[in-house]
Amino acid sequence: MTGETSSVEPARKLGAGIAPYMDTMSDADIRLLRIFCVVVASGGLSAATTELQADLSTVSRHIKDLEDKCGARLCNRGRSGFSLTPHGLLVHAAVQELFRALDSFRENINTLHADPVGELKLGVMDALLTDPQFPLAAAMHAYRKKAPRVRVRLSVCKPHDIERQVLNGELDAGVLSGRDKPAGLTYHPLYSEKSSLYCSELHPCYRKSDLDIDLSEDGCLELVEDPYTESLPLRGFAGVLRRAASADSIEAVALLISSGDYVGFLPEHFAGALSASIPLRRIRPDIFSYDQTIELVWRNGPVSTLLHGLFGQLGVGHRAP
């Protein structure tokens, strides 16, 4: 019918709100974007509640607010699981660039001061401190003397989490064990770490000589599986080790070994540090030992001013900002 007008507002096109939203960004919007990144990194809304210290309904409301701001659905959630939509992938990539730009701006402004100011974000895998070769503590001490206004945020993470967070700009650099190297990262070897198979004094193998330990039966040693040795080639003796328990850190491996029910791989320096309180012994180091390279990792390209200073203490070559 001509002459009539509808009271129903036309549906907004997907993505139509993104441009005006970006023109009017506030601190509250930055907070929504950071929440969105935590949800993506956690793999879903429920998984992000602990880090965000918020209940599921609050996290869900924040994501809905962000979608309303962007005028687009950013993620699928529900019984089918969590996944980013094409719009969500675009926004997430753009947000990572935004945060990197903000960090770069902050660091450039901080260079106006006589001494560096800002936050240096580092990630390390666990059980490194007991290795006398580990250089980070001494390097940090020397660096802090030169840059006392720099605030350090140190996280203990699994190697693949360190790589992911360095790529995403959540960490400036990390220290981890050598592994498959994803594109976009630079690695610098620091030193070699040796690990061996251990049992505690409560284990039947503890008082046996290496020659008396029978390795002829498959699954005769019950192994604690950990993130560092799950794909380790064991020179044809993999069948001897039955994966009977799992742990997500070296300290957790040591705890299960101390029960006397399991064997597990530990860095030799870490096992040595434990020996005063938890008697341990190596099992067939001629077979069940391996070396891995401990490396420093950072994102390709010029490093930040703050990381530049730390690299100087570590003697690492790099491109200055």
N, C-alpha and C positions, 0 to 999 in steps of 0.2 A: 504494500500500500504506500502510495506516495504521500509525502508530507509528514510521515511519522518518524520519530527518532527513538532509538533503542536506549534503554537505561543501563544496558549491560556493557561494561567496558570491554573493548576488544582485547583478545588474548595477546600478551606481550611475546614477541618473538624470542626464541632462545638466544641468549647472548646479547640481547638488545640493551641490557642494563650495564654491561661491562664498561663501556666507554665512559658514560657519565659517572659511574661509580669510581673509576680510577681518577677522574678529575676532582673528586671531593673526598679523597681518602683522609681518614682521621686516625687518631691513636687507637680508638675502639676497632676500627677496621683492620689495622695492623695486628691487633690481638686476635681477631677472628682468623686472619690468615695464618698466624702462628699455630693456632689450635688446629686448623685444617692440616698443616704440615705434620703436626704430632700424630693426628689420626692416620694420615697416609703412612707415615713411618712405622706406626704400630700395627698397621694392617687391619684397622677397623675401629669402630667407635668404642666397643666394649674394652678392647685391649688398651685403648688410650686413657681410660678413666684413671688408672693408677698414677701415670705420669702427670696428668692434668689435675689430679686430686679433685675430681668432680664426678658426680653420679652420671649414669648413662643418659638420663633425660636432659640434664644440663648440656652435656656434650652434643646430643642430638639437636637441641635447640640452637646452639651456636652454629652448627653446620647448616641448619635450615636458614638462619639469619644471613649467613654468608651467601647461600644460594639465592636468597631473595635480593641481596645486594647486587649479585652478579647477573641476575635474571636468567640463570641457567642451572640445571641439575648437575651437580659436580660429582656425585658418587652414588652407586647403587648399594643399598644396605638392606639387610633383612635375612630371611632364612636361606636365601641363595648365596649369602656371603657378601663380602665387601669388595668393591671394585670401582675404579675411577671411570667416569664417562669420558668421551672425547673432549668435552668442555673441561672436565676435571683435570685431565692430563695437561691441557693447555694452561689452565690457571696454575696448577702446581709447578710447572716448569717456569712460568712467569714469576711466581712468588719466590722461587729459589734465586732467580736472577735479581729480584728486588732486594732480598735480604743480603745477597753478596754486595750489591751496590751500596746498601746502607752501611755495611761493615767497612767497605772501602772508603766511603765518605767519612765515617767516624775516625778511621785510622789516619786519613789525610789531614783532618782537622787536628788530631792529636799531635801530629808532627810539628805543630806551631809551638808546642811546649819545649822547654829545654831538655826534658827527659820524656821518653815514651809514656803514653797513657792509654789504657784500654784493657781489653780482656783477651787473653791467649787461651784458646780452647784446644786441649790435647786429649788424645785417647791412647790407652795402652792396654795390651792384653795382660791377663793376670799372671802372678808368680814370676815377675821379673826382678823384683827388688833384691832378692837374695843372691843374685849373680854379680860377682865383683866386676864383671865386664860391663854391666849395665851403666851407660854414661849419663842418663837423663838427670838423675838427682844432682850430680856434681855440676852439670851444665846449667841446671836451673838455679843453683846457688850462685854461680858466677854471674849469670844473667840478671838475677834479681839485685845484685850489688850495683849493676849499671843501670837498671830500670826498676827502681823500687815502687813506682806507681802503677806498674803493670799487674793486673789481677789474673791469676792463673785458675782455670777451671779444668780439672783433670778427671777423666772418666775411665773406668775399667770396663772394657768391652771385648766381645769376641772379634777375631780378625775380620770376618766379613762385615760386621757392624761398623768397625772402624773405617773400612774402605767405603762403605755406603755413606757414612756421615761426612767423611772427607770430601767425597764427590759432591754431596749435597750442600757443602758449605757449613754444616753444623759443627765440624771440627776443622781446625787449621792444619793439624798434622797428627800422625799416630805412630806408635811403635808396635810391630806385630811380627809374627813368624812368616817366613817365606811361603808363598802359595801361588796359585794361579793369579796373574796380575790383570785386572780389568783395565780397559782403555780409559784414558783421562787422568791417570795417576802416575806420579814419579816415585821411584823406590831407590833408597840408598842403603846398602848393606852396612850394618854396624858391627856385628860379631856373630860367631857361631855358638849355638847352644846344644849340648848333648843331653839326650833323655834315654832312660833305661826302664826296664820292667822291674817292679818292686813288689814285695809282699811284706807283711808285718810279722812280728814274732809269734802271733797267734795262728799263722797260716802253716799248714803241714810242710811246705817247702822251706820254711825258715831255717831249720836245723839240718837240712840235707845238703850234701855237696852238689855241685853242678852235675857231676857224673851220675849221682843217684836220682836226679829228677827225671822221671820217665816222660818223654815227649812223644812216645809212640802211639798214644791213644788220642783220638780226636776229641776236642773239647775238654781235655783234662785240666786246663787252667781257666778259671772263670774270671773274665776280664771286665774291668770298668771301662766302658766306652766314653771317650771325651771328644770335644770338638776338634782337637789337634791331631788325633791319630785315627779317626774313623776311616780314612782312605789310605792309611799307611801300608805299603807293601812289606810283608814280613818274611821275605826270602823263602817262601814255600812252607812256612810254619803257621800260616794263618789259621789252619784247621785245628791246631792245638789250643788256640785261644777261643773260648766260647763267650760271646758277648752276653754277659749275664746281668749287667747293671749299666746305668748311664749317669753321667755327671756333666754339668755345664761349666765347670771351672776346675782348675788344678787343685785348689783347696778341697773341693768336694770329692775329687778323685782320692786325695790323701785320706780324707775321712773314711771313705768306704774301704780303702786298703787297710786302715787301722782296725777295722772290725775283725779282720782275720779270715773273712769269707772270700775275698777277691784279690786279684793282682791288678796292677795298673801301671801305666807309664807316667813317670814324673821326671822333670828336669833334674839332673844330678845335683846341681847346686841347691835346689829346693829340698830334695830328699836329705842332703847333708845338713841343711839348717834344721830339719825336723828331727834328726837322729837323736838329739839330746833328750827329747821328750817322747818320741815314738820310734822305737828301734825298727829299722827297716833293712832289708837286704836285696841286692840286685839278683835277678834270676837270669842266668845265661846271657851275660852282656855281649858275648861273641855272636849271639843271634838276635836278641831282643834289645838292641840299642839303635839309635839313629841320631843324626845331626840335622839341625835346621838353622837357617840363617835368620837372625833377628834384624829387621829392617825398619828404617824410617820412611814414612809415606806422606806425600802431600799432593795437592791437586796440581796438574800441569799449568805452567804459566808463571808469571812473576809472583813471588811470594809477598805477603803483607809485611809492613814495617816491623811489626812485633815478631813475626816468625823469622824475619831477617836477622834480628838480634840473637835469637836462640840458635839458629843455624851457625852463626859465628862461633858460639861456644862449643858446638858439636863438630866444628871443622867440616861442615857439609857445603859442597859447592851448589850454587843456585843462582837464579837471576834476581837481581834486586828490583824492587818496585819502581 
